[in-house]
């Protein structure tokens, strides 16, 4: 099995570690194999790939999409290092409003699967970072939503003290005022 799947404490969020085949030329690894993902509880199909490039201390998020196009994401740092965050926004969940984070980097090659029903964001810990994420639904501007990165109710322990935030992300509502209709 070239992928190791580790379910995390928030139901549906999974840390995925590829097996690396390395030699004097470099390395090779599989980052997605539909049959293995399905065997490990990830049945959604990925329909869109995105790459973002950001500088140190940038926080992107917390973003999600509502029905009819909720998105799951498979996130991987291709270059650099990020602090990747998933927030449970499923009102019926016993972990509603809880968050989990993992450091993803080009060095550790870990991935984080974040299912629909979660908000996603990350901050850049290295000088720069390139992040790839596969999505289970196409980007739908009418369904795009978000939660303010520093919502006091979430109390996310971001590892940066003076983050760089987009104007759009600064204007997002807190969790209690967000449109969470799924």
Secondary structure, 3 states (H helix, E strand, C coil): CCEEEEECCCCCCEEEEECCEEECCEEECCCCCHHHHHHCCCCCCCCEEEEEEEECCEEEEEEEECCCCCCCEEEEEEECEEEEEEEECCCCCCCCCCEEEEEEECCCCEEEEECCCEEEEEEECCCEEEEEEEECCCCCHHHEEECCCCCCCCCCCCCCCCCECCHHHHCCCCHHHCCCCC
